[in-house]
Amino acid sequence: MKSNTHQVAIIGSGIVGLAHAWAAAKTGAQVTVFERTDKARGASVRNFGMFWPVGQPADLYPVALRSGELWREFATAMKTTARPCGSVHVVDHDDEAAVLEEFVKLGGDLGYECELWNRATVESRCPGVRPGIAKAGLFSPTETNIDPRESIATLPAFLTEKFGVRFRWKTAVTEVTTGLLRTADGTKHNFDDIFICSGHDFESLFPAVFTTVPMKPCKLQMLRTVPQPGGWKLGPMLASGLTLRHYANFEICPSLNAVKQRIATESPELDRYGIHVMASQDRNGGIVLGDSHEYANDIEIFDKAEIDDLILRELRRLFDFPDWTIAERWHGIYAKYPDHPEFRAEPLPNVHIATGMGGSGMTMSFGLAEMFLGKQLFSS
Ligand SMILES: Cc1cc2nc3c(=O)[nH]c(=O)nc-3n(C[C@H](O)[C@H](O)[C@H](O)COP(=O)(O)OP(=O)(O)OC[C@H]3O[C@@H](n4cnc5c(N)ncnc54)[C@H](O)[C@@H]3O)c2cc1C
C-alpha cells in the first residue's frame, strides 16, 4: 500500500485514464486526473458500450473477466446501466457456421464459455434476427452492455466519492518531465508518478517515442436508432459473420481463412473500409449500430455516407428491428497498437504512457491497469 503522500497524475479522463486513476487510488496514492476538455469527449463516450471478453485472445480472457468484476462493482455502487445480456454472433453462411462450431470446440478447451445455437434458438432468444436467415449462432454469456455516455460521465464521481480522486477539467497538460508536469496556463505541478493516457493523441507529449512504434489511429463510423417502440428489447448484443474476421479469439480456428477469402472476393468494399456489423442497446432503448475501420492516412475529418450505407446494408440483411430511423451518426478515433493488447512505455523515469487498446478499451482497461499498477509499479 502506498501512503497517501504518494502523488499520482493521470493525463486524460477516457476509460484508460479512469482505469489507471482507480487502480492507483486503490494502492493508497493521492490521484489527480487532468483532462483538457470539460468532460471526456473521446473514444470512451463514442463506442458501443460492449464489454466483450469473448473477443479477446485466450491469454487475455481472464483479464477481461476481471475487468467485468470491476465494471459490476462500479455499476452497483453508482446504479448505472450494466446489462449482463451476453452476445450472439449470428451467421448466415455455411463457412461461418463451421467457424462457430470449431470455436466452440477449440475455444471451450481454452476456457471460453460458449454455446452453439441452431436457428430456432437464435430466433427465440434474439427478437431482432430476421426469421429464416440464421445458419447458427454463437452464444457467449460473458458480455455486458454498458452505456458509455452514462458510465464515463459517472466514473469521475465514483472515484471522487470512494477514493478521493481529484479532477482538473479544462486543463491541458503541455509538458511532462520526471516528477513534474506543466499545464497550459504555465502552472507547474509536482507528482511522484505521471500516467499519460491521452488516447489517439499519443504523439503530442513524447513524439520521439512513436517514431519507431507502429501505432496507428483508427476511425470508426457509428449510428444510433431512435428508442425502439413499446420498450422493445434487443436481448443479447449482436454480431455477425463479418465479425469473425475482426476479433482475435477466432484466429484459433483454421476454418476462418475460408471466410476471410470469400468475403474479400465477394464484398471487397467491406474489407476496404474494415466493416463488420454489431448492435447494442442504450439505456433509452436506441440501438447502437456500427462499424468501420479506417487507419492512419485514410482518416478524413468528414464521414462517408457510403460507409453508413454499407453498415446498414449488412445489418438489415440479418436483423429486423422495429424502427430503423437513425437519430444520430458520429465517428470515434482510437489508437491501435497492432498485435498487442496495449502500448506501454516509460519515456522518463516515473513517466508512463498507456494507450493503444484499439477496439477493446471498454473491455480491457480496468483489468490491464490493475495488473500493471498492482503487480509491477507499486509492488515493492
Ligand atoms: C466507435 C468506437 C466503438 C468502440 N466500441 C467498443 C466497445 O464496444 N467495447 C470496447 O471494449 N471498446 C470499444 N471501443 C474502444 C474504446 O472505446 C477505446 O479503446 C477507449 O475508449 C480508448 O480510451 P482512451 O482513454 O485511451 O481514449 P479517449 O477516450 O479518447 O480519452 C483520451 C482523453 O485524453 C485527453 N487528453 C489527451 N491529451 C491530453 C492532454 N495533453 N492534457 C489533458 N487531456 C488530454 C482527451 O481529451 C481525452 O478525453 C470503441 C471505440 C470506438 C471509437
The ligand as a MOL file (V3000), in Angstrom:
LIG
                    3D

  0  0  0     0  0            999 V3000
M  V30 BEGIN CTAB
M  V30 COUNTS 53 58 0 0 0
M  V30 BEGIN ATOM
M  V30 1 C -16.7110 3.8810 -32.3530 0
M  V30 2 C -15.9920 3.0640 -31.3260 0
M  V30 3 C -16.5940 1.8970 -30.8470 0
M  V30 4 C -15.9340 1.1440 -29.8700 0
M  V30 5 N -16.5930 0.1100 -29.2670 0
M  V30 6 C -16.0200 -0.5110 -28.2060 0
M  V30 7 C -16.7350 -1.4800 -27.4770 0
M  V30 8 O -17.9180 -1.7170 -27.7130 0
M  V30 9 N -16.0790 -2.1810 -26.4990 0
M  V30 10 C -14.7770 -1.9120 -26.1840 0
M  V30 11 O -14.2210 -2.5910 -25.3080 0
M  V30 12 N -14.1010 -0.8990 -26.7850 0
M  V30 13 C -14.6950 -0.2070 -27.7880 0
M  V30 14 N -14.0280 0.7850 -28.4220 0
M  V30 15 C -12.6660 1.0990 -27.9980 0
M  V30 16 C -12.6370 2.0200 -26.7920 0
M  V30 17 O -13.6510 2.9850 -26.8750 0
M  V30 18 C -11.2410 2.6700 -26.7210 0
M  V30 19 O -10.2570 1.6330 -26.6450 0
M  V30 20 C -11.0980 3.5350 -25.4760 0
M  V30 21 O -12.1890 4.4150 -25.3560 0
M  V30 22 C -9.8080 4.3330 -25.5220 0
M  V30 23 O -9.7790 5.0650 -24.3350 0
M  V30 24 P -8.6890 6.1820 -24.0490 0
M  V30 25 O -8.8750 6.6080 -22.6490 0
M  V30 26 O -7.3450 5.6840 -24.4910 0
M  V30 27 O -9.0240 7.3690 -25.0890 0
M  V30 28 P -10.0880 8.5360 -25.0330 0
M  V30 29 O -11.4010 8.0890 -24.5510 0
M  V30 30 O -10.0400 9.1570 -26.3820 0
M  V30 31 O -9.5360 9.5200 -23.9090 0
M  V30 32 C -8.3380 10.2630 -24.0440 0
M  V30 33 C -8.5290 11.5410 -23.2590 0
M  V30 34 O -7.2750 12.1920 -23.0890 0
M  V30 35 C -7.4900 13.5990 -23.1440 0
M  V30 36 N -6.2140 14.2220 -23.4330 0
M  V30 37 C -5.3890 13.9770 -24.4830 0
M  V30 38 N -4.2810 14.7350 -24.4060 0
M  V30 39 C -4.3900 15.4860 -23.2740 0
M  V30 40 C -3.5560 16.4610 -22.6480 0
M  V30 41 N -2.3810 16.8030 -23.1600 0
M  V30 42 N -3.9820 17.0290 -21.4920 0
M  V30 43 C -5.1790 16.6790 -20.9520 0
M  V30 44 N -6.0020 15.7770 -21.5050 0
M  V30 45 C -5.6220 15.1790 -22.6440 0
M  V30 46 C -8.5180 13.7120 -24.2610 0
M  V30 47 O -9.1850 14.9750 -24.2050 0
M  V30 48 C -9.4280 12.5360 -23.9750 0
M  V30 49 O -10.5030 12.8750 -23.1240 0
M  V30 50 C -14.6440 1.5380 -29.4180 0
M  V30 51 C -14.0540 2.6940 -29.9170 0
M  V30 52 C -14.7260 3.4670 -30.8590 0
M  V30 53 C -14.0790 4.7300 -31.3640 0
M  V30 END ATOM
M  V30 BEGIN BOND
M  V30 1 1 1 2
M  V30 2 1 2 3
M  V30 3 2 2 52
M  V30 4 2 3 4
M  V30 5 1 4 5
M  V30 6 1 4 50
M  V30 7 2 5 6
M  V30 8 1 6 7
M  V30 9 1 6 13
M  V30 10 2 7 8
M  V30 11 1 7 9
M  V30 12 1 9 10
M  V30 13 2 10 11
M  V30 14 1 10 12
M  V30 15 2 12 13
M  V30 16 1 13 14
M  V30 17 1 14 15
M  V30 18 1 14 50
M  V30 19 1 15 16
M  V30 20 1 16 17
M  V30 21 1 16 18
M  V30 22 1 18 19
M  V30 23 1 18 20
M  V30 24 1 20 21
M  V30 25 1 20 22
M  V30 26 1 22 23
M  V30 27 1 23 24
M  V30 28 2 24 25
M  V30 29 1 24 26
M  V30 30 1 24 27
M  V30 31 1 27 28
M  V30 32 2 28 29
M  V30 33 1 28 30
M  V30 34 1 28 31
M  V30 35 1 31 32
M  V30 36 1 32 33
M  V30 37 1 33 34
M  V30 38 1 33 48
M  V30 39 1 34 35
M  V30 40 1 35 36
M  V30 41 1 35 46
M  V30 42 1 36 37
M  V30 43 1 36 45
M  V30 44 2 37 38
M  V30 45 1 38 39
M  V30 46 1 39 40
M  V30 47 2 39 45
M  V30 48 1 40 41
M  V30 49 2 40 42
M  V30 50 1 42 43
M  V30 51 2 43 44
M  V30 52 1 44 45
M  V30 53 1 46 47
M  V30 54 1 46 48
M  V30 55 1 48 49
M  V30 56 2 50 51
M  V30 57 1 51 52
M  V30 58 1 52 53
M  V30 END BOND
M  V30 END CTAB
M  END
